Amino acid sequence: EISRREDGTIKLSQRRYIEELLERHQLVKAKPRATPLPPGSKVLLTSDTDAELEDSTKYRALVGELNYLATSTRPDIAQALSVLARHMAKPSRSHMEVALGVLRYLAGTREHGLVFGGSGELKMEGFSDSDWAGDPTTRRSTTGYVFTIGGAAVSWSSQLQRTVAASSVEAEYQAASAAVREALWLRKLAGELGLGNETIGIQMDSQGALSLGNNPITSARSKHIDVQHHLVRERVARG
């Protein structure tokens, strides 16, 4: 749904689609949840104490339906969907409850969406972060980034990292590497759309990862980091 607002902005949302999902899963009158996942929750693999779903089709269908929202207009549920998608092969009853919990969160935030326009400058900016060793099974970290234009999200991702990070700094550095690759593509796209070809700043909250990106010296604590992630250093040096 695209709606023009009185302040001159345009809002992109999927309220009607969310309401259809609520009806389909009998959650129209469900009590809304404040967050997509409960704070501190750990979604584990199916075990003997947690019965596997007899028919996993409904779980896979629900995750697919929610993923459509996560990739279209709802970056706020991207991390939750990244977690749920890891259990498509052998989902359990608890996994289904977590997925329905995301739907209950959407029940209370169905009006949320992406807002574009207004008087803000069309400047592109990125943010990256990580969840170090957050996956309880593999101890791999999660990379998260979002890019905005004029404050509105235009690109986002939440994905499990391919390798285990030995420290929180390495996890943050891997997240920064993914964000840099996305920024390079977005800058090229922005030039083709006539939005300029300016440098895109990426904000992050790890002083260690920032030092790695700015300092070409390799120490004993960082020499194990894969060469592919030093793309960050190269691009910082090139401005």
C-alpha positions as CSV (number, residue, x, y, z in Angstrom):
1,E,0.0,0.0,0.0
2,I,1.3,3.4,-1.0
3,S,-0.2,6.5,0.8
4,R,0.6,10.2,0.5
5,R,0.5,12.0,3.8
6,E,-0.2,15.6,4.7
7,D,3.4,16.4,5.4
8,G,4.4,15.6,1.9
9,T,5.9,12.2,2.6
10,I,5.0,8.8,1.1
11,K,4.4,5.8,3.2
12,L,4.9,2.2,2.0
13,S,3.3,-0.4,4.1
14,Q,1.6,-3.9,3.9
15,R,-1.2,-3.5,6.4
16,R,-3.8,-5.4,4.4
17,Y,-1.4,-8.3,3.8
18,I,-0.7,-8.5,7.6
19,E,-4.5,-8.6,8.3
20,E,-4.9,-11.4,5.8
21,L,-2.2,-13.4,7.6
22,L,-3.8,-12.8,10.9
23,E,-7.1,-14.1,9.6
24,R,-5.4,-17.1,8.0
25,H,-3.8,-18.1,11.3
26,Q,-6.7,-17.3,13.6
27,L,-4.9,-14.4,15.3
28,V,-7.1,-11.5,14.5
29,K,-7.9,-10.9,18.2
30,A,-4.5,-12.1,19.5
31,K,-2.8,-10.0,22.2
32,P,0.0,-8.0,20.5
33,R,3.6,-8.6,21.4
34,A,6.0,-5.8,22.0
35,T,9.0,-7.3,20.1
36,P,9.3,-9.8,17.3
37,L,11.2,-12.2,19.5
38,P,11.2,-12.3,23.3
39,P,14.3,-10.5,24.7
40,G,17.1,-12.9,25.3
41,S,15.4,-15.8,23.6
42,K,17.4,-18.7,22.1
43,V,15.8,-20.7,19.3
44,L,17.3,-24.2,19.5
45,L,17.3,-27.2,17.2
46,T,14.5,-29.7,17.6
47,S,15.3,-32.1,20.4
48,D,13.8,-35.2,22.0
49,T,12.0,-33.0,24.6
50,D,10.5,-30.7,21.9
51,A,8.3,-32.7,19.5
52,E,8.9,-32.2,15.8
53,L,5.9,-31.0,13.8
54,E,4.0,-33.8,12.1
55,D,3.3,-31.6,9.2
56,S,6.0,-28.9,8.6
57,T,4.3,-27.4,5.6
58,K,2.4,-24.8,7.7
59,Y,5.6,-23.7,9.4
60,R,7.4,-23.3,6.1
61,A,4.5,-21.5,4.6
62,L,4.3,-19.1,7.5
63,V,8.0,-18.4,7.5
64,G,7.8,-17.7,3.7
65,E,4.8,-15.3,4.3
66,L,6.7,-13.4,7.0
67,N,9.9,-13.3,5.0
68,Y,8.0,-11.5,2.2
69,L,7.2,-8.8,4.8
70,A,10.8,-8.8,6.1
71,T,12.3,-8.2,2.7
72,S,9.7,-5.7,1.4
73,T,8.6,-3.1,4.1
74,R,9.4,-4.5,7.5
75,P,13.2,-4.5,8.3
76,D,12.2,-4.7,12.0
77,I,11.4,-8.4,11.7
78,A,14.4,-9.3,9.5
79,Q,16.5,-10.7,12.4
80,A,13.6,-12.8,13.7
81,L,13.1,-14.3,10.2
82,S,16.8,-15.0,9.9
83,V,16.5,-17.1,13.0
84,L,13.3,-18.9,12.0
85,A,14.6,-19.8,8.5
86,R,17.4,-21.8,10.1
87,H,14.9,-24.5,11.2
88,M,13.0,-25.1,8.0
89,A,14.2,-28.7,7.6
90,K,13.1,-29.9,11.0
91,P,10.8,-27.5,12.8
92,S,9.3,-28.2,16.2
93,R,6.2,-27.0,18.0
94,S,8.3,-24.4,19.8
95,H,9.5,-23.0,16.5
96,M,5.9,-22.7,15.3
97,E,5.1,-20.8,18.5
98,V,8.0,-18.4,17.9
99,A,6.8,-17.8,14.3
100,L,3.3,-17.1,15.5
101,G,4.8,-14.7,18.1
102,V,6.3,-12.7,15.3
103,L,2.8,-12.6,13.8
104,R,1.4,-11.3,17.1
105,Y,4.0,-8.6,17.0
106,L,2.8,-7.6,13.6
107,A,-0.8,-7.5,14.9
108,G,0.2,-4.5,17.1
109,T,2.3,-2.8,14.5
110,R,0.3,-3.4,11.3
111,E,0.4,0.3,10.5
112,H,4.2,0.5,10.5
113,G,6.0,1.0,7.2
114,L,8.7,2.9,5.3
115,V,8.3,6.7,5.1
116,F,10.0,8.5,2.2
117,G,10.3,12.2,1.4
118,G,9.8,15.3,3.4
119,S,12.3,18.1,3.7
120,G,15.2,15.9,4.7
121,E,18.4,15.8,2.6
122,L,18.6,12.7,0.3
123,K,21.8,11.5,1.8
124,M,22.6,7.9,2.0
125,E,24.0,6.5,5.3
126,G,24.7,3.0,6.6
127,F,24.7,1.3,10.0
128,S,26.3,-2.1,10.8
129,D,26.3,-4.3,13.9
130,S,26.7,-7.9,14.9
131,D,25.5,-10.4,17.5
132,W,28.7,-12.2,18.6
133,A,28.4,-16.0,18.9
134,G,24.6,-15.6,19.0
135,D,23.7,-18.9,17.4
136,P,23.6,-21.4,20.3
137,T,24.3,-24.4,18.0
138,T,27.2,-23.2,15.8
139,R,28.3,-20.2,17.8
140,R,28.4,-18.2,14.6
141,S,27.6,-14.5,14.8
142,T,24.9,-12.6,13.0
143,T,25.6,-9.7,10.6
144,G,23.1,-6.9,10.5
145,Y,23.1,-3.7,8.4
146,V,20.7,-1.1,7.2
147,F,21.1,1.7,4.7
148,T,18.9,4.8,4.6
149,I,18.2,7.7,2.3
150,G,16.8,10.7,4.0
151,G,16.2,8.6,7.1
152,A,14.1,5.9,5.3
153,A,15.5,2.4,5.0
154,V,16.2,1.3,1.4
155,S,18.4,-1.8,2.0
156,W,18.8,-4.1,5.0
157,S,20.0,-7.6,6.0
158,S,20.3,-9.9,8.9
159,Q,22.3,-13.1,8.2
160,L,24.4,-15.7,10.0
161,Q,28.1,-15.2,9.3
162,R,29.9,-17.9,7.4
163,T,32.7,-18.4,9.8
164,V,33.0,-18.4,13.6
165,A,34.4,-15.1,14.9
166,A,37.0,-15.5,17.6
167,S,36.1,-12.2,19.2
168,S,33.4,-9.5,19.2
169,V,35.7,-7.3,17.2
170,E,36.1,-9.8,14.5
171,A,32.3,-10.3,14.4
172,E,31.8,-6.5,14.0
173,Y,34.5,-6.4,11.4
174,Q,32.8,-9.1,9.4
175,A,29.6,-7.2,9.6
176,A,31.3,-4.1,8.4
177,S,32.8,-6.0,5.5
178,A,29.3,-7.1,4.4
179,A,28.0,-3.5,4.8
180,V,30.9,-2.1,2.7
181,R,30.1,-4.5,-0.2
182,E,26.5,-3.4,-0.1
183,A,27.5,0.3,0.1
184,L,29.6,-0.1,-3.1
185,W,26.6,-1.5,-5.0
186,L,24.3,1.1,-3.6
187,R,26.7,3.9,-4.6
188,K,26.8,2.6,-8.1
189,L,23.0,2.4,-8.2
190,A,22.6,5.9,-6.8
191,G,24.8,7.3,-9.6
192,E,22.6,5.6,-12.2
193,L,19.5,7.1,-10.6
194,G,20.9,10.6,-10.5
195,L,21.3,10.7,-6.7
196,G,25.0,11.5,-6.9
197,N,28.1,9.3,-6.3
198,E,29.2,10.6,-2.9
199,T,31.0,8.6,-0.2
200,I,28.6,6.6,2.0
201,G,29.3,6.7,5.7
202,I,28.8,3.5,7.7
203,Q,28.2,3.9,11.4
204,M,29.3,1.2,13.9
205,D,29.7,0.9,17.6
206,S,32.9,-1.1,17.9
207,Q,36.1,0.8,18.5
208,G,38.2,-2.3,17.8
209,A,36.6,-2.8,14.4
210,L,36.9,0.9,13.6
211,S,40.7,0.7,14.5
212,L,41.1,-2.4,12.2
213,G,39.4,-0.5,9.4
214,N,41.6,2.5,9.8
215,N,44.9,1.0,10.8
216,P,46.9,-1.1,8.3
217,I,49.0,-2.7,11.1
218,T,48.2,-6.3,11.8
219,S,48.6,-7.5,15.4
220,A,48.7,-10.9,17.0
221,R,45.0,-10.5,17.9
222,S,43.9,-9.7,14.4
223,K,46.2,-11.6,12.0
224,H,43.9,-14.6,11.9
225,I,41.1,-12.5,10.3
226,D,40.4,-13.6,6.8
227,V,41.8,-11.5,4.0
228,Q,38.4,-11.0,2.5
229,H,37.3,-8.8,5.4
230,H,40.2,-6.4,4.8
231,L,38.1,-5.0,2.0
232,V,37.1,-2.5,4.7
233,R,40.6,-1.2,5.1
234,E,41.1,-0.9,1.3
235,R,37.9,1.1,0.9
236,V,38.5,3.3,3.9
237,A,42.0,4.2,2.5
238,R,40.4,5.0,-0.9
239,G,37.9,7.3,0.8
